[in-house]
Amino acid sequence: MLKVGLVGCGGISGAHVPSWDDMDNAELVAICDIRPEKMERYPGHKFYTDFDKMLEENEFDIIDVCLPTFLHCEFALKAMNKGINVLSEKPISLNESDVDLLYETAEKNGVKYMVAQVLRFWSEYEVLKQIYDSNKYGKLISASMWRLGGYPSNSWMEWYTKKELSGLIPFDLHIHDLDFLVYAFGAPKNYVCNRKELPDQDYMSVVYDYGDFFITAEASWFKAKYPFYMGFRFQFENAVVAFERDGLTIYDCDGNEFKPCEMNEGGENQSDFELPSAGAYENEIRYFADCVENNKPVEKVTKESLAVVLKILNEVK
Ligand SMILES: NC(=O)c1ccc[n+]([C@@H]2O[C@H](COP(=O)([O-])OP(=O)(O)OC[C@H]3O[C@@H](n4cnc5c(N)ncnc54)[C@H](O)[C@@H]3O)[C@@H](O)[C@H]2O)c1
């Protein structure tokens, strides 16, 4: 049984804690947040307000870092230097030099390290990658991706809206789409970014040029309660693959349309695509736990791809 500790019990812990709790081969032993009230919604675990004390008083196989972005590197290093495997929320860091430091520290201590780039584990994006890899609908021609929402409010210490703490929308939102692009298609040949960064709203649109095709990705924190909306529309030679408010739909050139991620009444997948068995956060957590438990390399999220993403983000920001 893997012994797990989690630090940072804010918004994203709501996806991580239940995933750990649902697992048969892992036990979430202890959780930590400097604000004790944030832990009350997760009864049945030991509570700590001091990360060092949590590490001192328990033995862990995995530490899950769900802290604000500017703390990811420091806490991951601390755990790995104690010989503990680390799963860290995205982004790996705001600083490119931390990529080498983190991976060298993992290697030196003989532990595994993975950044939770969740789109690599997300069914709709996984189907899209399978379509591209299989050439099922011909070549890719163009695409749009989007990740849009309102300006963040009421975060701890307002960290989301401080550039030096979160990196703002390039590192907080756009990173998801760029990470998926690098994962699925490799590094783009060129890119052009347009951005409007105002004190209370932020919008960017980047065109990634891959030579044979180009992809436009938008991200926003609008000055409005715009409901969060992520999705994509990929134009292949013989189909449009669209992930919109009504789910993933394939519109083929013969006039057919179908939804490859919908299950039948028995909960079975009706399409010929391989779909992950659970939700994306659970998939990524199960994947990392499997790598640790069975001493498998963390191949799905590589150091090289994270370094490419961070370099581009530091150029387009
Ligand atoms: N993968 C995704 O889809 C996704 C979605 C949202 C957020 N995130 C990432 O998750 C991370 C956390 O985001 P969030 O929205 O949960 O933030 P949050 O502000 O809601 O939560 C962070 C928590 O960390 C706690 N904290 C701060 N310093 C601490 C310390 N020294 N020790 C212990 N606890 C401490 C705070 O009290 C707070 O409860 C961010 O890096 C963000 O980019 C990822």
The ligand as an ORCA input file, in Angstrom:
! r2SCAN-3c Opt
* xyz 0 1
  N      -4.601     20.880    -13.381
  C      -5.599     21.715    -13.265
  O      -6.591     21.627    -13.969
  C      -5.501     22.815    -12.238
  C      -6.659     23.524    -11.893
  C      -6.545     24.484    -10.887
  C      -5.323     24.746    -10.289
  N      -4.221     24.041    -10.673
  C      -2.922     24.301    -10.064
  O      -2.965     23.863     -8.719
  C      -2.193     24.703     -7.888
  C      -3.058     25.151     -6.715
  O      -4.159     25.887     -7.201
  P      -5.457     26.101     -6.305
  O      -6.490     26.707     -7.181
  O      -5.798     24.871     -5.559
  O      -4.928     27.222     -5.288
  P      -5.601     27.688     -3.918
  O      -5.113     29.061     -3.634
  O      -7.071     27.435     -3.987
  O      -5.012     26.640     -2.860
  C      -3.697     26.643     -2.436
  C      -3.684     26.229     -0.975
  O      -2.314     26.147     -0.539
  C      -2.291     26.557      0.815
  N      -0.916     26.928      1.176
  C      -0.234     28.023      0.817
  N       1.024     27.998      1.328
  C       1.131     26.825      2.009
  C       2.178     26.223      2.740
  N       3.372     26.813      2.868
  N       1.947     25.024      3.328
  C       0.721     24.425      3.210
  N      -0.317     24.963      2.537
  C      -0.114     26.141      1.927
  C      -3.278     27.709      0.888
  O      -3.738     27.922      2.194
  C      -4.375     27.223     -0.065
  O      -5.418     26.565      0.651
  C      -1.735     25.864     -8.775
  O      -0.386     25.729     -9.092
  C      -2.585     25.775    -10.020
  O      -1.862     26.140    -11.183
  C      -4.305     23.069    -11.614
*
